[in-house]
Amino acid sequence: MEIAADVAVIGGGMAGLVAGTVASQAGLSVVVLSRGHGATADCSGAIDVIGYLPLATTPTVSAIEGLHLLAALHVLHPYSILGLERESLVVDGDVVVKRVQETIEWFLSTVAESELRHVGSLDSTIMACSPLGTLKPTALLQQTMWSDSLMDEDNVVMFAGIRGYPDFHSGMAAKTFLEERQALREGPRRVINCTVDLSNLLPVSNLSAIELARLFDTEEGLRHLAESLQSHVEGTGASHVVLPPVLGLEHAATARSELESRLGAEVIETISFPPSIPGTRLQAALEAALERAGGRLLKGHEVVGTETSKDRVTGIKARGPRRSVSVTAKSYVLATGKFVGGGLAGDERGLRETVFGLQVFDGDRMSVTETRPQKLTDLTWVTERGHRLYTCGIGVDEHLRPVGLDGRVYAANLFGAGAVLAGYNYITEKSGLGVAIATGHAAAIEAVNFATEAKS
Ligand SMILES: Cc1cc2nc3c(=O)[nH]c(=O)nc-3n(C[C@H](O)[C@H](O)[C@H](O)COP(=O)(O)OP(=O)(O)OC[C@H]3O[C@@H](n4cnc5c(N)ncnc54)[C@H](O)[C@@H]3O)c2cc1C
């Protein structure tokens, strides 16, 4: 099959779907090719923008503060590249903050139209509760994961597990949560736990998050959960109930409101470990946004070949479940993720970018293409900024065009976005989805400008 489009996007995670949606909203024809789910569908449900600066041990007060400091200290960070002035090589922090703010606002309103609402902003870092009972800094959370009043002193906070669901130990989470609060002399003084029994509806061992989410999308499942929780809430006077993140794939916000009105207590979900129901909700909301904007998503299509001529990418070939597809476009966005997504791979030949064979750099723009996986246990790869492996990726110029070792642009119509980019460590910084949104949006604007000029 042959497809001609204005913009072709390789990768269907956060960066690729943001890029595809923005380009479609600009009125261009867009095709997004996705091999399968990447890191986005595995994410915890928190949208991190910048939780920690490199080397810092305390969280940023706000993402805005973090972005300003990054712009001043780390020119090669993907956020900084959004405000990089080519001539002076100076990063304008105000430009970085403005661009990230605008893209986050765009993201929030776009996924809200897919019925996925978030709380939080770039003005202050908020703390998300993990299934272990620990807190992690982030910028935005799915609405069902946040309560303004969780940390009030007089609360009785109850962690509630589900019998047979092995991924959430309510007793351990409650203990950790309480011990951390006591150590920091903050938060509720009474933290308890319970386990509810849904054995009349589901087996009592090895329940999965997806089984529970599907159950709580039904009226019957939700009613049983409420009834099972009721006696625990009444018996303890719990003001807040903390559940694992399984309150449905489709109607989590409604499920939460119904539970709250039946129980007379606030209900929140924790953030998630993979496999992630909140990540699945996010992935579905992004795919729906692309569809609404008129973009075409080819799932299960892996790009296995590329064609270039002079300084342009002229076509890509993908292998699909039933047939191969040749795509020609005026501009291309590479948003294939890092190791989880499949955009980078390592073997005995070294570290590679998997689609175009682009140069791979570390966070300091040192070449790492010769690095073999066995070298990665070398202690020199573990720096105070975390493991260098996580900062690896492709290097881009100020228009997000991939560059080689000599700084030359690989192709004038190819733009990189998301986790495939070098220069940041989302694990230590807590910046993963924020970078994917901001660079996906920026790459789309570059791709749209290029395609529009090529058309005229
Ligand atoms: C377990 C886990 C939890 C995380 N939790 C958080 C969190 O709570 N908050 C946060 O902000 N960040 C989190 N992150 C980081 C964040 O998820 C990623 O940084 C972000 O999702 C990257 O988005 P992306 O679109 O660049 O890549 P991905 O989401 O990985 O998407 C890459 C896409 O490219 C496709 N692809 C790859 N190669 C090809 C090919 N040849 N042809 C076609 N398609 C291809 C993949 O199939 C996939 O669709 C987490 C990451 C992991 C792994």
The ligand as an SDF file (V2000), in Angstrom:
LIG
                    3D

 53 58  0  0  0  0  0  0  0  0999 V2000
    7.7690    2.3660   33.6040 C   0  0  0  0  0  0  0  0  0  0  0  0
    7.8520    3.8220   33.2510 C   0  0  0  0  0  0  0  0  0  0  0  0
    7.1770    4.7490   34.0350 C   0  0  0  0  0  0  0  0  0  0  0  0
    7.2470    6.1060   33.7180 C   0  0  0  0  0  0  0  0  0  0  0  0
    6.5630    6.9910   34.4870 N   0  0  0  0  0  0  0  0  0  0  0  0
    6.5700    8.2990   34.1430 C   0  0  0  0  0  0  0  0  0  0  0  0
    5.8010    9.2340   34.8860 C   0  0  0  0  0  0  0  0  0  0  0  0
    5.1490    8.9140   35.8560 O   0  0  0  0  0  0  0  0  0  0  0  0
    5.8140   10.5340   34.4910 N   0  0  0  0  0  0  0  0  0  0  0  0
    6.5460   10.9580   33.4220 C   0  0  0  0  0  0  0  0  0  0  0  0
    6.5080   12.1500   33.1080 O   0  0  0  0  0  0  0  0  0  0  0  0
    7.2940   10.0930   32.7130 N   0  0  0  0  0  0  0  0  0  0  0  0
    7.3100    8.7810   33.0400 C   0  0  0  0  0  0  0  0  0  0  0  0
    8.0650    7.8990   32.3210 N   0  0  0  0  0  0  0  0  0  0  0  0
    8.8170    8.4020   31.1740 C   0  0  0  0  0  0  0  0  0  0  0  0
    7.8640    8.6540   30.0170 C   0  0  0  0  0  0  0  0  0  0  0  0
    6.9050    7.6230   29.9740 O   0  0  0  0  0  0  0  0  0  0  0  0
    8.6200    8.7200   28.6990 C   0  0  0  0  0  0  0  0  0  0  0  0
    9.6820    9.6370   28.8090 O   0  0  0  0  0  0  0  0  0  0  0  0
    7.6920    9.1650   27.5650 C   0  0  0  0  0  0  0  0  0  0  0  0
    6.5430    8.3540   27.5490 O   0  0  0  0  0  0  0  0  0  0  0  0
    8.3990    9.0860   26.2410 C   0  0  0  0  0  0  0  0  0  0  0  0
    7.4550    9.2980   25.2250 O   0  0  0  0  0  0  0  0  0  0  0  0
    7.8700    9.0640   23.7090 P   0  0  0  0  0  0  0  0  0  0  0  0
    6.6680    9.3170   22.8870 O   0  0  0  0  0  0  0  0  0  0  0  0
    9.1020    9.8070   23.4120 O   0  0  0  0  0  0  0  0  0  0  0  0
    8.2760    7.5160   23.6280 O   0  0  0  0  0  0  0  0  0  0  0  0
    7.3870    6.2090   23.7990 P   0  0  0  0  0  0  0  0  0  0  0  0
    6.1880    6.4460   24.6170 O   0  0  0  0  0  0  0  0  0  0  0  0
    8.3150    5.1330   24.2250 O   0  0  0  0  0  0  0  0  0  0  0  0
    6.8500    5.9200   22.3360 O   0  0  0  0  0  0  0  0  0  0  0  0
    7.6860    5.4650   21.3120 C   0  0  0  0  0  0  0  0  0  0  0  0
    6.8090    4.9860   20.1830 C   0  0  0  0  0  0  0  0  0  0  0  0
    7.6130    4.7220   19.0420 O   0  0  0  0  0  0  0  0  0  0  0  0
    7.2260    3.4810   18.4870 C   0  0  0  0  0  0  0  0  0  0  0  0
    8.3180    2.9580   17.6650 N   0  0  0  0  0  0  0  0  0  0  0  0
    9.5920    2.6760   18.0130 C   0  0  0  0  0  0  0  0  0  0  0  0
   10.2800    2.2430   16.9280 N   0  0  0  0  0  0  0  0  0  0  0  0
    9.4120    2.2650   15.8810 C   0  0  0  0  0  0  0  0  0  0  0  0
    9.5040    1.9280   14.5090 C   0  0  0  0  0  0  0  0  0  0  0  0
   10.6480    1.4810   13.9680 N   0  0  0  0  0  0  0  0  0  0  0  0
    8.4090    2.0560   13.7210 N   0  0  0  0  0  0  0  0  0  0  0  0
    7.2340    2.5040   14.2310 C   0  0  0  0  0  0  0  0  0  0  0  0
    7.0870    2.8370   15.5390 N   0  0  0  0  0  0  0  0  0  0  0  0
    8.1640    2.7170   16.3450 C   0  0  0  0  0  0  0  0  0  0  0  0
    6.8730    2.6510   19.7010 C   0  0  0  0  0  0  0  0  0  0  0  0
    6.1400    1.5110   19.3330 O   0  0  0  0  0  0  0  0  0  0  0  0
    6.0630    3.6870   20.4840 C   0  0  0  0  0  0  0  0  0  0  0  0
    4.7660    3.7830   19.9650 O   0  0  0  0  0  0  0  0  0  0  0  0
    8.0230    6.5450   32.6140 C   0  0  0  0  0  0  0  0  0  0  0  0
    8.6980    5.6170   31.8310 C   0  0  0  0  0  0  0  0  0  0  0  0
    8.6210    4.2650   32.1400 C   0  0  0  0  0  0  0  0  0  0  0  0
    9.3600    3.2740   31.2880 C   0  0  0  0  0  0  0  0  0  0  0  0
  1  2  1  0
  2  3  1  0
  2 52  2  0
  3  4  2  0
  4  5  1  0
  4 50  1  0
  5  6  2  0
  6  7  1  0
  6 13  1  0
  7  8  2  0
  7  9  1  0
  9 10  1  0
 10 11  2  0
 10 12  1  0
 12 13  2  0
 13 14  1  0
 14 15  1  0
 14 50  1  0
 15 16  1  0
 16 17  1  0
 16 18  1  0
 18 19  1  0
 18 20  1  0
 20 21  1  0
 20 22  1  0
 22 23  1  0
 23 24  1  0
 24 25  2  0
 24 26  1  0
 24 27  1  0
 27 28  1  0
 28 29  2  0
 28 30  1  0
 28 31  1  0
 31 32  1  0
 32 33  1  0
 33 34  1  0
 33 48  1  0
 34 35  1  0
 35 36  1  0
 35 46  1  0
 36 37  1  0
 36 45  1  0
 37 38  2  0
 38 39  1  0
 39 40  1  0
 39 45  2  0
 40 41  1  0
 40 42  2  0
 42 43  1  0
 43 44  2  0
 44 45  1  0
 46 47  1  0
 46 48  1  0
 48 49  1  0
 50 51  2  0
 51 52  1  0
 52 53  1  0
M  END
$$$$
